[in-house]
Amino acid sequence: MAELVVSSDGVETQHVHLMKDRTTLGRRHHNDVALSDLSVSGMHCVFERERSGLSG
């Protein structure tokens, strides 16, 4: 499982498990991961999960 670790000045502030196929991050409250840091834009980035074609 993928995990996003958010840090500020080298201090980890959040751990977010990326469970969805598409996860948004930004300052606006409607994002899946909302940050209050002014260096982050309202809709800063998107993490998209890609499925591999390999079977176990």
C-alpha distance matrix in Angstrom:
0.0 3.8 6.5 10.2 12.9 16.3 19.3 23.1 25.6 23.2 22.4 18.8 19.3 16.0 12.3 10.5 7.1 7.1 7.4 10.5 11.6 13.7 13.6 16.8 17.9 21.5 24.4 25.3 24.4 23.2 20.1 16.7 16.7 20.4 21.8 25.5 25.9 28.8 27.5 24.8 26.2 26.2 23.7 22.2 19.3 16.8 13.2 13.0 10.4 12.3 12.4 13.8 17.0 16.5 16.7 16.3
3.8 0.0 3.8 6.9 10.0 13.2 16.3 20.0 22.6 20.4 19.8 16.4 17.0 13.9 10.5 8.6 6.0 5.4 7.5 10.0 10.8 12.0 11.3 14.2 14.8 18.4 21.4 22.7 22.2 21.2 17.8 14.8 14.2 17.8 18.9 22.6 22.7 25.5 24.0 21.3 22.8 23.1 20.6 18.8 15.9 13.8 10.2 10.8 9.0 11.4 12.6 14.3 17.9 17.8 18.8 18.7
6.5 3.8 0.0 3.8 6.4 9.7 12.9 16.6 19.3 17.1 16.3 12.7 13.2 10.1 6.7 5.5 4.4 5.5 8.6 11.3 12.9 13.1 11.3 13.5 13.3 16.5 19.2 20.8 20.2 19.8 16.4 13.4 12.1 15.4 16.1 19.6 19.7 22.8 21.4 19.0 21.0 21.4 19.4 17.5 15.2 13.8 10.8 12.5 11.7 14.6 16.2 18.0 21.6 21.6 22.5 22.3
10.2 6.9 3.8 0.0 3.8 6.4 9.7 13.3 16.1 14.5 13.8 10.5 10.8 8.0 5.8 5.0 6.3 6.9 10.6 12.4 13.9 13.0 10.5 11.6 10.5 13.4 16.0 18.0 17.9 17.9 14.4 12.0 9.8 12.7 12.8 16.3 16.1 19.1 17.7 15.4 17.5 18.2 16.5 14.4 12.5 11.9 9.7 12.4 12.7 15.8 18.1 20.1 23.8 24.2 25.5 25.6
12.9 10.0 6.4 3.8 0.0 3.8 6.5 10.2 12.9 10.9 10.1 6.8 7.7 5.9 4.7 6.4 8.8 10.4 13.9 16.0 17.6 16.6 13.7 14.2 12.2 14.4 16.3 18.8 18.8 19.5 16.2 14.1 11.2 13.2 12.4 15.3 14.8 18.0 16.7 15.1 17.9 19.0 18.0 15.6 14.5 14.7 13.0 16.0 16.4 19.5 21.7 23.5 27.2 27.4 28.6 28.4
16.3 13.2 9.7 6.4 3.8 0.0 3.8 7.0 10.3 9.4 8.4 5.8 5.6 5.0 6.3 8.0 11.3 12.5 16.0 17.5 19.2 17.5 14.2 13.7 10.8 12.0 13.3 16.3 16.6 17.9 14.8 13.4 9.9 11.0 9.3 11.9 11.1 14.4 13.3 11.9 15.1 16.4 16.0 13.6 13.4 14.5 13.8 17.3 18.4 21.6 24.2 26.2 30.0 30.4 31.8 31.8
19.3 16.3 12.9 9.7 6.5 3.8 0.0 3.8 6.6 5.8 5.1 4.0 5.2 7.0 9.0 11.5 14.7 16.2 19.7 21.3 22.9 21.1 17.8 17.0 13.8 14.3 15.0 18.3 18.9 20.7 17.8 16.9 13.2 13.4 10.8 12.4 10.8 14.0 12.8 12.6 16.2 18.0 18.2 15.6 15.9 17.6 17.1 20.6 21.8 24.8 27.5 29.2 33.0 33.3 34.8 34.6
23.1 20.0 16.6 13.3 10.2 7.0 3.8 0.0 3.8 5.3 5.3 6.5 6.9 9.6 12.4 14.8 18.2 19.5 23.0 24.3 25.8 23.7 20.3 18.8 15.3 14.8 14.7 18.3 19.3 21.6 19.0 18.8 15.0 14.3 10.9 11.4 9.1 11.9 11.0 11.8 15.6 17.8 18.6 16.1 17.2 19.5 19.6 23.3 24.9 27.9 30.7 32.5 36.3 36.8 38.4 38.3
25.6 22.6 19.3 16.1 12.9 10.3 6.6 3.8 0.0 3.8 5.6 8.5 9.9 12.9 15.5 18.1 21.3 22.7 26.3 27.7 29.0 27.0 23.6 22.2 18.7 18.1 18.0 21.7 22.8 25.2 22.6 22.5 18.7 18.0 14.5 14.5 11.8 14.0 12.6 14.3 18.1 20.7 21.6 18.9 20.0 22.5 22.5 26.2 27.7 30.4 33.3 34.8 38.6 38.8 40.5 40.4
23.2 20.4 17.1 14.5 10.9 9.4 5.8 5.3 3.8 0.0 3.8 6.5 9.2 11.9 13.8 16.7 19.6 21.2 24.8 26.6 28.0 26.4 23.2 22.4 19.2 19.3 19.8 23.4 24.2 26.3 23.4 22.6 18.9 18.9 15.9 16.7 14.3 16.9 15.4 16.4 20.2 22.6 23.0 20.0 20.6 22.5 21.9 25.3 26.3 29.0 31.5 32.8 36.6 36.5 38.1 37.7
22.4 19.8 16.3 13.8 10.1 8.4 5.1 5.3 5.6 3.8 0.0 3.8 6.2 9.4 11.6 14.9 18.0 20.2 23.5 25.6 27.4 25.9 22.6 21.9 18.7 18.9 19.1 22.4 22.7 24.9 22.3 21.2 17.5 17.5 14.7 15.4 13.9 17.0 16.2 16.8 20.5 22.4 23.0 20.5 21.0 22.7 22.0 25.4 26.3 29.2 31.6 33.1 36.9 36.8 38.1 37.5
18.8 16.4 12.7 10.5 6.8 5.8 4.0 6.5 8.5 6.5 3.8 0.0 3.8 6.0 7.8 11.2 14.3 16.6 19.8 22.0 24.0 22.8 19.5 19.2 16.4 17.2 17.7 20.8 20.7 22.5 19.8 18.3 14.8 15.3 13.1 14.7 13.8 17.3 16.6 16.3 19.8 21.2 21.4 19.0 19.1 20.2 19.3 22.5 23.2 26.2 28.5 30.1 33.8 33.8 34.9 34.3
19.3 17.0 13.2 10.8 7.7 5.6 5.2 6.9 9.9 9.2 6.2 3.8 0.0 3.8 7.2 10.1 13.7 16.0 18.9 20.9 23.2 21.7 18.2 17.6 14.7 15.1 15.2 18.0 17.5 19.6 17.2 15.9 12.3 12.4 10.4 11.8 11.7 15.4 15.5 14.8 18.1 19.1 19.5 17.8 18.2 19.4 18.8 22.2 23.1 26.5 28.8 30.8 34.5 34.7 35.7 35.4
16.0 13.9 10.1 8.0 5.9 5.0 7.0 9.6 12.9 11.9 9.4 6.0 3.8 0.0 3.8 6.4 10.0 12.4 15.2 17.2 19.8 18.5 15.0 15.0 12.6 13.8 14.5 16.8 16.0 17.5 14.9 13.0 9.7 10.8 9.8 12.3 12.8 16.6 16.5 15.0 17.9 18.3 18.2 16.6 16.5 17.0 16.1 19.2 19.9 23.4 25.5 27.8 31.4 31.7 32.5 32.2
12.3 10.5 6.7 5.8 4.7 6.3 9.0 12.4 15.5 13.8 11.6 7.8 7.2 3.8 0.0 3.8 6.7 9.6 12.3 14.9 17.4 16.8 13.7 14.6 13.0 15.2 16.6 18.6 17.6 18.4 15.5 12.8 10.3 12.5 12.4 15.4 15.9 19.5 19.0 17.1 19.7 20.0 19.1 17.6 16.6 16.3 14.6 17.3 17.4 20.7 22.5 24.6 28.2 28.3 28.9 28.5
10.5 8.6 5.5 5.0 6.4 8.0 11.5 14.8 18.1 16.7 14.9 11.2 10.1 6.4 3.8 0.0 3.8 6.2 8.8 11.1 13.8 13.2 10.3 11.7 10.8 13.6 15.5 16.9 15.7 15.8 12.9 9.8 8.0 11.0 12.0 15.5 16.4 19.7 19.3 16.7 18.7 18.4 17.1 16.0 14.6 13.6 11.9 14.2 14.3 17.9 19.7 22.1 25.7 26.1 26.7 26.7
7.1 6.0 4.4 6.3 8.8 11.3 14.7 18.2 21.3 19.6 18.0 14.3 13.7 10.0 6.7 3.8 0.0 3.8 5.8 8.9 11.6 12.0 10.0 12.5 12.8 16.1 18.4 19.3 18.1 17.4 14.5 11.0 10.4 13.9 15.4 19.0 20.0 23.1 22.4 19.6 21.2 20.9 19.0 17.9 15.9 14.0 11.5 12.9 12.1 15.4 16.7 19.1 22.5 22.8 23.2 23.1
7.1 5.4 5.5 6.9 10.4 12.5 16.2 19.5 22.7 21.2 20.2 16.6 16.0 12.4 9.6 6.2 3.8 0.0 3.8 5.8 8.0 8.3 6.9 10.0 11.1 14.8 17.7 18.3 17.4 16.1 13.0 9.7 9.9 13.7 15.6 19.3 20.2 22.9 22.0 18.9 19.9 19.4 17.0 16.0 13.4 11.0 8.2 9.2 8.5 12.1 13.7 16.5 19.9 20.6 21.4 21.9
7.4 7.5 8.6 10.6 13.9 16.0 19.7 23.0 26.3 24.8 23.5 19.8 18.9 15.2 12.3 8.8 5.8 3.8 0.0 3.8 6.8 8.5 8.2 11.8 13.7 17.3 20.0 20.0 18.6 16.8 14.3 10.7 12.0 15.8 18.2 21.9 23.2 25.9 25.2 21.9 22.6 21.6 19.1 18.7 16.1 13.2 10.5 10.3 8.9 12.1 12.9 15.9 18.9 19.7 20.0 20.5
10.5 10.0 11.3 12.4 16.0 17.5 21.3 24.3 27.7 26.6 25.6 22.0 20.9 17.2 14.9 11.1 8.9 5.8 3.8 0.0 3.8 5.3 6.2 9.8 12.6 16.2 19.1 18.6 17.4 15.0 12.6 9.6 11.8 15.4 18.2 21.9 23.3 25.5 24.9 21.3 21.3 20.0 17.2 17.3 14.5 11.2 9.1 8.2 7.6 10.9 12.0 15.6 18.3 19.8 20.4 21.6
11.6 10.8 12.9 13.9 17.6 19.2 22.9 25.8 29.0 28.0 27.4 24.0 23.2 19.8 17.4 13.8 11.6 8.0 6.8 3.8 0.0 3.8 6.8 10.3 13.5 17.0 20.3 19.8 19.3 16.6 14.1 11.7 13.9 17.4 20.0 23.7 24.7 26.5 25.5 21.9 21.6 20.5 17.2 17.1 13.9 10.2 8.0 5.6 4.9 7.7 9.2 12.9 15.6 17.6 18.6 20.4
13.7 12.0 13.1 13.0 16.6 17.5 21.1 23.7 27.0 26.4 25.9 22.8 21.7 18.5 16.8 13.2 12.0 8.3 8.5 5.3 3.8 0.0 3.8 6.7 10.2 13.5 16.9 16.4 16.3 13.6 10.8 9.2 11.4 14.5 17.2 20.7 21.6 23.2 22.2 18.5 17.9 16.7 13.4 13.5 10.5 6.8 5.7 4.5 6.4 9.5 12.0 15.6 18.4 20.6 22.0 23.8
13.6 11.3 11.3 10.5 13.7 14.2 17.8 20.3 23.6 23.2 22.6 19.5 18.2 15.0 13.7 10.3 10.0 6.9 8.2 6.2 6.8 3.8 0.0 3.8 6.8 10.3 13.6 13.4 13.2 11.1 7.9 5.9 7.6 10.8 13.4 17.0 18.0 19.8 19.1 15.4 15.2 14.1 11.1 11.1 8.6 5.7 5.1 6.5 8.7 12.3 14.9 18.3 21.4 23.3 24.6 26.0
16.8 14.2 13.5 11.6 14.2 13.7 17.0 18.8 22.2 22.4 21.9 19.2 17.6 15.0 14.6 11.7 12.5 10.0 11.8 9.8 10.3 6.7 3.8 0.0 3.8 6.8 10.2 10.0 10.6 8.8 5.2 5.2 6.3 8.5 11.0 14.2 15.2 16.6 16.0 12.2 11.6 10.3 7.4 7.7 6.0 4.5 6.4 8.8 11.8 15.1 18.1 21.4 24.5 26.5 28.1 29.6
17.9 14.8 13.3 10.5 12.2 10.8 13.8 15.3 18.7 19.2 18.7 16.4 14.7 12.6 13.0 10.8 12.8 11.1 13.7 12.6 13.5 10.2 6.8 3.8 0.0 3.8 7.3 8.4 9.5 9.1 5.5 6.1 4.7 5.9 7.5 10.8 11.5 13.1 12.5 8.8 8.9 8.3 6.3 5.7 5.4 6.2 8.1 11.4 14.3 17.6 20.8 23.8 27.1 28.9 30.5 31.7
21.5 18.4 16.5 13.4 14.4 12.0 14.3 14.8 18.1 19.3 18.9 17.2 15.1 13.8 15.2 13.6 16.1 14.8 17.3 16.2 17.0 13.5 10.3 6.8 3.8 0.0 3.8 5.7 7.9 8.6 6.0 8.3 6.6 5.3 5.9 8.3 8.9 9.8 9.8 6.1 5.7 4.9 4.5 4.6 6.8 8.9 11.5 14.8 17.9 21.1 24.4 27.3 30.7 32.5 34.3 35.5
24.4 21.4 19.2 16.0 16.3 13.3 15.0 14.7 18.0 19.8 19.1 17.7 15.2 14.5 16.6 15.5 18.4 17.7 20.0 19.1 20.3 16.9 13.6 10.2 7.3 3.8 0.0 3.8 6.4 8.6 7.5 10.1 8.3 5.1 4.9 5.5 7.1 7.7 9.1 6.2 5.9 4.5 6.7 7.6 10.4 12.7 15.3 18.5 21.5 24.8 28.0 31.0 34.4 36.2 37.8 38.9
25.3 22.7 20.8 18.0 18.8 16.3 18.3 18.3 21.7 23.4 22.4 20.8 18.0 16.8 18.6 16.9 19.3 18.3 20.0 18.6 19.8 16.4 13.4 10.0 8.4 5.7 3.8 0.0 3.8 5.6 6.0 9.4 9.0 6.2 7.8 8.4 10.7 10.9 12.6 9.6 8.2 4.9 6.7 9.3 11.7 13.2 16.0 18.8 21.8 25.1 28.1 31.4 34.5 36.6 38.0 39.4
24.4 22.2 20.2 17.9 18.8 16.6 18.9 19.3 22.8 24.2 22.7 20.7 17.5 16.0 17.6 15.7 18.1 17.4 18.6 17.4 19.3 16.3 13.2 10.6 9.5 7.9 6.4 3.8 0.0 3.8 5.5 8.0 8.2 5.6 8.3 9.3 12.4 13.5 15.5 12.5 11.7 8.7 9.8 12.1 13.9 14.6 16.8 19.3 21.9 25.4 28.1 31.5 34.6 36.4 37.6 38.7
23.2 21.2 19.8 17.9 19.5 17.9 20.7 21.6 25.2 26.3 24.9 22.5 19.6 17.5 18.4 15.8 17.4 16.1 16.8 15.0 16.6 13.6 11.1 8.8 9.1 8.6 8.6 5.6 3.8 0.0 3.8 6.5 8.4 7.4 10.8 12.5 15.3 16.2 17.6 14.2 12.8 9.5 9.2 12.1 13.0 12.9 15.1 17.0 19.6 23.0 25.5 29.1 32.0 34.0 35.1 36.5
20.1 17.8 16.4 14.4 16.2 14.8 17.8 19.0 22.6 23.4 22.3 19.8 17.2 14.9 15.5 12.9 14.5 13.0 14.3 12.6 14.1 10.8 7.9 5.2 5.5 6.0 7.5 6.0 5.5 3.8 0.0 3.8 5.3 5.5 8.9 11.5 13.7 15.0 15.7 12.0 11.2 8.6 7.4 9.3 9.7 9.5 11.6 13.8 16.5 20.0 22.7 26.1 29.2 31.1 32.4 33.7
16.7 14.8 13.4 12.0 14.1 13.4 16.9 18.8 22.5 22.6 21.2 18.3 15.9 13.0 12.8 9.8 11.0 9.7 10.7 9.6 11.7 9.2 5.9 5.2 6.1 8.3 10.1 9.4 8.0 6.5 3.8 0.0 3.8 6.3 9.8 13.0 15.1 17.2 17.6 14.0 13.9 11.9 10.4 11.4 10.7 9.6 10.4 12.4 14.4 18.1 20.4 23.8 27.0 28.6 29.6 30.7
16.7 14.2 12.1 9.8 11.2 9.9 13.2 15.0 18.7 18.9 17.5 14.8 12.3 9.7 10.3 8.0 10.4 9.9 12.0 11.8 13.9 11.4 7.6 6.3 4.7 6.6 8.3 9.0 8.2 8.4 5.3 3.8 0.0 3.8 6.5 10.1 11.9 14.4 14.7 11.4 12.2 11.0 10.1 10.1 10.0 9.9 10.6 13.5 15.5 19.2 21.9 25.0 28.3 29.7 30.9 31.7
20.4 17.8 15.4 12.7 13.2 11.0 13.4 14.3 18.0 18.9 17.5 15.3 12.4 10.8 12.5 11.0 13.9 13.7 15.8 15.4 17.4 14.5 10.8 8.5 5.9 5.3 5.1 6.2 5.6 7.4 5.5 6.3 3.8 0.0 3.8 6.8 9.2 11.5 12.6 9.5 10.3 8.8 9.2 9.8 11.1 12.0 13.6 16.7 19.0 22.6 25.4 28.5 31.9 33.4 34.6 35.5
21.8 18.9 16.1 12.8 12.4 9.3 10.8 10.9 14.5 15.9 14.7 13.1 10.4 9.8 12.4 12.0 15.4 15.6 18.2 18.2 20.0 17.2 13.4 11.0 7.5 5.9 4.9 7.8 8.3 10.8 8.9 9.8 6.5 3.8 0.0 3.8 5.6 8.5 9.6 7.3 9.2 9.1 10.3 9.8 11.7 13.6 15.1 18.6 21.0 24.5 27.4 30.3 33.8 35.1 36.5 37.2
25.5 22.6 19.6 16.3 15.3 11.9 12.4 11.4 14.5 16.7 15.4 14.7 11.8 12.3 15.4 15.5 19.0 19.3 21.9 21.9 23.7 20.7 17.0 14.2 10.8 8.3 5.5 8.4 9.3 12.5 11.5 13.0 10.1 6.8 3.8 0.0 3.8 6.3 8.8 7.7 9.6 9.6 11.9 11.8 14.5 16.8 18.6 22.1 24.7 28.1 31.2 34.0 37.5 38.9 40.3 41.0
25.9 22.7 19.7 16.1 14.8 11.1 10.8 9.1 11.8 14.3 13.9 13.8 11.7 12.8 15.9 16.4 20.0 20.2 23.2 23.3 24.7 21.6 18.0 15.2 11.5 8.9 7.1 10.7 12.4 15.3 13.7 15.1 11.9 9.2 5.6 3.8 0.0 3.8 5.4 5.7 8.6 10.1 12.3 11.1 13.9 16.8 18.6 22.3 24.9 28.2 31.4 33.9 37.5 38.8 40.5 41.2
28.8 25.5 22.8 19.1 18.0 14.4 14.0 11.9 14.0 16.9 17.0 17.3 15.4 16.6 19.5 19.7 23.1 22.9 25.9 25.5 26.5 23.2 19.8 16.6 13.1 9.8 7.7 10.9 13.5 16.2 15.0 17.2 14.4 11.5 8.5 6.3 3.8 0.0 3.8 5.3 7.2 9.1 12.0 11.1 14.5 17.8 20.1 23.7 26.7 29.8 33.2 35.7 39.2 40.8 42.7 43.6
27.5 24.0 21.4 17.7 16.7 13.3 12.8 11.0 12.6 15.4 16.2 16.6 15.5 16.5 19.0 19.3 22.4 22.0 25.2 24.9 25.5 22.2 19.1 16.0 12.5 9.8 9.1 12.6 15.5 17.6 15.7 17.6 14.7 12.6 9.6 8.8 5.4 3.8 0.0 3.8 6.5 9.7 11.6 9.6 12.7 16.2 18.4 22.0 25.0 27.8 31.3 33.6 37.1 38.6 40.8 41.7
24.8 21.3 19.0 15.4 15.1 11.9 12.6 11.8 14.3 16.4 16.8 16.3 14.8 15.0 17.1 16.7 19.6 18.9 21.9 21.3 21.9 18.5 15.4 12.2 8.8 6.1 6.2 9.6 12.5 14.2 12.0 14.0 11.4 9.5 7.3 7.7 5.7 5.3 3.8 0.0 3.8 6.7 8.0 6.1 9.3 12.7 15.1 18.7 21.7 24.6 28.1 30.6 34.1 35.7 37.8 38.9
26.2 22.8 21.0 17.5 17.9 15.1 16.2 15.6 18.1 20.2 20.5 19.8 18.1 17.9 19.7 18.7 21.2 19.9 22.6 21.3 21.6 17.9 15.2 11.6 8.9 5.7 5.9 8.2 11.7 12.8 11.2 13.9 12.2 10.3 9.2 9.6 8.6 7.2 6.5 3.8 0.0 3.8 5.4 4.8 8.6 12.0 15.1 18.4 21.8 24.6 28.1 30.8 34.1 36.1 38.2 39.6
26.2 23.1 21.4 18.2 19.0 16.4 18.0 17.8 20.7 22.6 22.4 21.2 19.1 18.3 20.0 18.4 20.9 19.4 21.6 20.0 20.5 16.7 14.1 10.3 8.3 4.9 4.5 4.9 8.7 9.5 8.6 11.9 11.0 8.8 9.1 9.6 10.1 9.1 9.7 6.7 3.8 0.0 3.8 5.9 9.2 11.8 15.2 18.1 21.5 24.5 27.8 30.8 34.0 36.1 38.1 39.6
23.7 20.6 19.4 16.5 18.0 16.0 18.2 18.6 21.6 23.0 23.0 21.4 19.5 18.2 19.1 17.1 19.0 17.0 19.1 17.2 17.2 13.4 11.1 7.4 6.3 4.5 6.7 6.7 9.8 9.2 7.4 10.4 10.1 9.2 10.3 11.9 12.3 12.0 11.6 8.0 5.4 3.8 0.0 3.8 6.1 8.3 11.9 14.5 18.0 20.9 24.3 27.3 30.3 32.6 34.6 36.3
22.2 18.8 17.5 14.4 15.6 13.6 15.6 16.1 18.9 20.0 20.5 19.0 17.8 16.6 17.6 16.0 17.9 16.0 18.7 17.3 17.1 13.5 11.1 7.7 5.7 4.6 7.6 9.3 12.1 12.1 9.3 11.4 10.1 9.8 9.8 11.8 11.1 11.1 9.6 6.1 4.8 5.9 3.8 0.0 3.8 7.3 10.4 13.6 17.0 19.7 23.3 26.0 29.2 31.3 33.5 35.0
19.3 15.9 15.2 12.5 14.5 13.4 15.9 17.2 20.0 20.6 21.0 19.1 18.2 16.5 16.6 14.6 15.9 13.4 16.1 14.5 13.9 10.5 8.6 6.0 5.4 6.8 10.4 11.7 13.9 13.0 9.7 10.7 10.0 11.1 11.7 14.5 13.9 14.5 12.7 9.3 8.6 9.2 6.1 3.8 0.0 3.8 6.8 9.9 13.4 16.0 19.6 22.2 25.4 27.5 29.7 31.3
16.8 13.8 13.8 11.9 14.7 14.5 17.6 19.5 22.5 22.5 22.7 20.2 19.4 17.0 16.3 13.6 14.0 11.0 13.2 11.2 10.2 6.8 5.7 4.5 6.2 8.9 12.7 13.2 14.6 12.9 9.5 9.6 9.9 12.0 13.6 16.8 16.8 17.8 16.2 12.7 12.0 11.8 8.3 7.3 3.8 0.0 3.8 6.4 9.9 12.7 16.1 19.0 22.2 24.3 26.4 28.2
13.2 10.2 10.8 9.7 13.0 13.8 17.1 19.6 22.5 21.9 22.0 19.3 18.8 16.1 14.6 11.9 11.5 8.2 10.5 9.1 8.0 5.7 5.1 6.4 8.1 11.5 15.3 16.0 16.8 15.1 11.6 10.4 10.6 13.6 15.1 18.6 18.6 20.1 18.4 15.1 15.1 15.2 11.9 10.4 6.8 3.8 0.0 3.8 6.7 9.7 13.1 15.9 19.2 21.1 23.1 24.6
13.0 10.8 12.5 12.4 16.0 17.3 20.6 23.3 26.2 25.3 25.4 22.5 22.2 19.2 17.3 14.2 12.9 9.2 10.3 8.2 5.6 4.5 6.5 8.8 11.4 14.8 18.5 18.8 19.3 17.0 13.8 12.4 13.5 16.7 18.6 22.1 22.3 23.7 22.0 18.7 18.4 18.1 14.5 13.6 9.9 6.4 3.8 0.0 3.8 6.4 9.8 12.8 16.0 18.1 20.2 22.1
10.4 9.0 11.7 12.7 16.4 18.4 21.8 24.9 27.7 26.3 26.3 23.2 23.1 19.9 17.4 14.3 12.1 8.5 8.9 7.6 4.9 6.4 8.7 11.8 14.3 17.9 21.5 21.8 21.9 19.6 16.5 14.4 15.5 19.0 21.0 24.7 24.9 26.7 25.0 21.7 21.8 21.5 18.0 17.0 13.4 9.9 6.7 3.8 0.0 3.8 6.5 9.6 12.9 14.8 16.6 18.3
12.3 11.4 14.6 15.8 19.5 21.6 24.8 27.9 30.4 29.0 29.2 26.2 26.5 23.4 20.7 17.9 15.4 12.1 12.1 10.9 7.7 9.5 12.3 15.1 17.6 21.1 24.8 25.1 25.4 23.0 20.0 18.1 19.2 22.6 24.5 28.1 28.2 29.8 27.8 24.6 24.6 24.5 20.9 19.7 16.0 12.7 9.7 6.4 3.8 0.0 3.7 6.4 9.6 11.8 14.1 16.3
12.4 12.6 16.2 18.1 21.7 24.2 27.5 30.7 33.3 31.5 31.6 28.5 28.8 25.5 22.5 19.7 16.7 13.7 12.9 12.0 9.2 12.0 14.9 18.1 20.8 24.4 28.0 28.1 28.1 25.5 22.7 20.4 21.9 25.4 27.4 31.2 31.4 33.2 31.3 28.1 28.1 27.8 24.3 23.3 19.6 16.1 13.1 9.8 6.5 3.7 0.0 3.8 6.5 8.7 10.6 13.0
13.8 14.3 18.0 20.1 23.5 26.2 29.2 32.5 34.8 32.8 33.1 30.1 30.8 27.8 24.6 22.1 19.1 16.5 15.9 15.6 12.9 15.6 18.3 21.4 23.8 27.3 31.0 31.4 31.5 29.1 26.1 23.8 25.0 28.5 30.3 34.0 33.9 35.7 33.6 30.6 30.8 30.8 27.3 26.0 22.2 19.0 15.9 12.8 9.6 6.4 3.8 0.0 3.8 5.4 8.2 10.8
17.0 17.9 21.6 23.8 27.2 30.0 33.0 36.3 38.6 36.6 36.9 33.8 34.5 31.4 28.2 25.7 22.5 19.9 18.9 18.3 15.6 18.4 21.4 24.5 27.1 30.7 34.4 34.5 34.6 32.0 29.2 27.0 28.3 31.9 33.8 37.5 37.5 39.2 37.1 34.1 34.1 34.0 30.3 29.2 25.4 22.2 19.2 16.0 12.9 9.6 6.5 3.8 0.0 3.8 6.6 10.0
16.5 17.8 21.6 24.2 27.4 30.4 33.3 36.8 38.8 36.5 36.8 33.8 34.7 31.7 28.3 26.1 22.8 20.6 19.7 19.8 17.6 20.6 23.3 26.5 28.9 32.5 36.2 36.6 36.4 34.0 31.1 28.6 29.7 33.4 35.1 38.9 38.8 40.8 38.6 35.7 36.1 36.1 32.6 31.3 27.5 24.3 21.1 18.1 14.8 11.8 8.7 5.4 3.8 0.0 3.8 6.6
16.7 18.8 22.5 25.5 28.6 31.8 34.8 38.4 40.5 38.1 38.1 34.9 35.7 32.5 28.9 26.7 23.2 21.4 20.0 20.4 18.6 22.0 24.6 28.1 30.5 34.3 37.8 38.0 37.6 35.1 32.4 29.6 30.9 34.6 36.5 40.3 40.5 42.7 40.8 37.8 38.2 38.1 34.6 33.5 29.7 26.4 23.1 20.2 16.6 14.1 10.6 8.2 6.6 3.8 0.0 3.8
16.3 18.7 22.3 25.6 28.4 31.8 34.6 38.3 40.4 37.7 37.5 34.3 35.4 32.2 28.5 26.7 23.1 21.9 20.5 21.6 20.4 23.8 26.0 29.6 31.7 35.5 38.9 39.4 38.7 36.5 33.7 30.7 31.7 35.5 37.2 41.0 41.2 43.6 41.7 38.9 39.6 39.6 36.3 35.0 31.3 28.2 24.6 22.1 18.3 16.3 13.0 10.8 10.0 6.6 3.8 0.0
